[in-house]
Amino acid sequence: MDPSQRTSENSLVQNEQKNEEQDKEQKNKNILDLLPSTFTQFLKDNNINLEYFQEIENFPRYIRLKPDIKVSIEELKKDLGTDDVQKIDYLCNFYSIPENVKIVNSKYYSQGLLYGIDLSSAAVIKSLDPQKGEKVLDLCCCPGMKLCNIADIIGAEGKAFGVDINETRLNTCRSIVKKYKLDHIIKLELADGTTYNKESQFDRVLVDAECTHDGSLKHLAKFIKNQKAVIEDMQNNAKETIDNNEQNLDKKQNNLDFKSSNNKDAENPSCQLDDDQVESLNQTADKQVEQNNTCNQEETNQSVDTLDSQIKENQKVPQLQKDKKQGTEKKISNRELKRRKKQIEKNNSNIYTQKKVKKNEWSMEDFQERVLDPIKLQNIVDLQKKLLTNGFKLCKEGGYIVYSTCSFARNQNEDVVEWFLNEFKDQVESIHPFNNDVSNMPACKPGFIQNTVRFDPFVSKSGGMFVSKFIKKQKQLQN
Ligand SMILES: C[S@@+](CC[C@H](N)C(=O)[O-])C[C@H]1O[C@@H](n2cnc3c(N)ncnc32)[C@H](O)[C@@H]1O
């Protein structure tokens, strides 16, 4: 190949790369537009890569089989009705399947032999590393997927204690435990994990703490999908407004033409003013489309105000017309104004507070409440510290504690670990959740401090998860 040909090929590749980057940037921008600025600030503060959100819609889902079941991958494919079943080698009896496969139709699922569980959750149990016959405590156990995983590993010679403060969730957990025929291994207790007390100490303690759940990106994916639908609705409404306004403009122009040929008074300023206002409403509707795309709460609120005063202005028009004895005009204008006002109000309803969400889906209020409310956040961090402290107390010397959350927030993760290590400096030691061996767990990345790891959609194709592990030192070894 001559050098000039090579140069042009290189520049073609470079251009393609540039285009791809621009596409990515544009996609990120679009997604950013769907999220309120407070939330995107939260993402930035916690180093949450926006590309996560591109990935979520393409996530696989994961299944785990009970350890004692011998099923070939071919049988599994047949049972699940898909050829796309991939074995995940670094997790025991673990597979990825396409997102749209409904496991409720699986015969193995109905027989209690197959679980739906996220990769990051199974990784937490791999980090806890329970052994056959051990006594293990799960201090925040509901709904119970990790607890069942523990029970499957420790077997009938072991005992798994599951504690949760929420009775309803505990009842759900109870039926899951029953379905998977693990009631002889698992003991469930309704209790506050911060004060739960047992004389005998545990070989391993899992503190999968209550958190803001912002790592549950599936919620986010649904939220974004909902927001997209809301925005599309609003765009359609705004377009309808523009079309209607244009039609009215034509009608008014015809009226005006008709009147000017019959009545000199028709060229009155109020008619002119009305047409201007139709035009200005069209512009407002255009702006509305833009604003709806921008999705900035403050801006949306501002436009409500602008439109309100616009409507008030419009309402003065019929009065002026009445003064000028334009009876028929008044009738049309009032009706038209009411319709416009209704349309504008419909368009203007704040998209973040629209309750278009179904049960189990997040609205913007859920986000605000879960992730952004500073008082709630502080309470959660306090709770996490108390749970970890009690988990530490209940663990036997030489035993292991795993602290995990499904939040990306540093203050619920690394900051809690740093506090814990400082508080119990002579009594605990942090150890790497996967023995610092990438082949043990390729699907995670280092956390912000030593011996901590993070799962995220980008590196793990899973929900977000933070994992840390400690060993409780034996007294004679403590300094
Ligand atoms: C992240 S979820 C645990 C998920 C669970 N480990 C699993 O894998 O299915 C947190 C749980 O903590 C529970 N929780 C909150 N405060 C608690 C407390 N003070 N004591 C015990 N459990 C608590 C909640 O009810 C919730 O079920």
The ligand as an SDF file (V2000), in Angstrom:
LIG
                    3D

 27 29  0  0  0  0  0  0  0  0999 V2000
  -29.6860   -3.8190   51.1140 C   0  0  0  0  0  0  0  0  0  0  0  0
  -31.0230   -4.5680   51.8840 S   0  0  0  0  0  0  0  0  0  0  0  0
  -30.3360   -6.1350   52.2340 C   0  0  0  0  0  0  0  0  0  0  0  0
  -30.3640   -7.0580   51.0590 C   0  0  0  0  0  0  0  0  0  0  0  0
  -30.1680   -8.4980   51.4700 C   0  0  0  0  0  0  0  0  0  0  0  0
  -28.9350   -8.7100   52.1550 N   0  0  0  0  0  0  0  0  0  0  0  0
  -30.2750   -9.4320   50.2860 C   0  0  0  0  0  0  0  0  0  0  0  0
  -29.2730   -9.8160   49.7160 O   0  0  0  0  0  0  0  0  0  0  0  0
  -31.3710   -9.7840   49.8990 O   0  0  0  0  0  0  0  0  0  0  0  0
  -31.0390   -3.7990   53.4460 C   0  0  0  0  0  0  0  0  0  0  0  0
  -31.9890   -4.4070   54.4410 C   0  0  0  0  0  0  0  0  0  0  0  0
  -31.6880   -3.8300   55.7130 O   0  0  0  0  0  0  0  0  0  0  0  0
  -32.8550   -3.8260   56.4740 C   0  0  0  0  0  0  0  0  0  0  0  0
  -32.6360   -2.9180   57.6480 N   0  0  0  0  0  0  0  0  0  0  0  0
  -32.7120   -1.5840   57.7280 C   0  0  0  0  0  0  0  0  0  0  0  0
  -32.4180   -1.1610   58.9600 N   0  0  0  0  0  0  0  0  0  0  0  0
  -32.1350   -2.2520   59.6790 C   0  0  0  0  0  0  0  0  0  0  0  0
  -31.7760   -2.4720   61.0300 C   0  0  0  0  0  0  0  0  0  0  0  0
  -31.6330   -1.4660   61.8920 N   0  0  0  0  0  0  0  0  0  0  0  0
  -31.5830   -3.7390   61.4440 N   0  0  0  0  0  0  0  0  0  0  0  0
  -31.7280   -4.7790   60.5840 C   0  0  0  0  0  0  0  0  0  0  0  0
  -32.0800   -4.6290   59.3030 N   0  0  0  0  0  0  0  0  0  0  0  0
  -32.2770   -3.3810   58.8490 C   0  0  0  0  0  0  0  0  0  0  0  0
  -33.9150   -3.3750   55.4930 C   0  0  0  0  0  0  0  0  0  0  0  0
  -35.1910   -3.7510   55.9440 O   0  0  0  0  0  0  0  0  0  0  0  0
  -33.4600   -4.1250   54.2330 C   0  0  0  0  0  0  0  0  0  0  0  0
  -34.1570   -5.3360   54.1210 O   0  0  0  0  0  0  0  0  0  0  0  0
  1  2  1  0
  2  3  1  0
  2 10  1  0
  3  4  1  0
  4  5  1  0
  5  6  1  0
  5  7  1  0
  7  8  2  0
  7  9  1  0
 10 11  1  0
 11 12  1  0
 11 26  1  0
 12 13  1  0
 13 14  1  0
 13 24  1  0
 14 15  1  0
 14 23  1  0
 15 16  2  0
 16 17  1  0
 17 18  1  0
 17 23  2  0
 18 19  1  0
 18 20  2  0
 20 21  1  0
 21 22  2  0
 22 23  1  0
 24 25  1  0
 24 26  1  0
 26 27  1  0
M  CHG  2   2   1   9  -1
M  END
$$$$
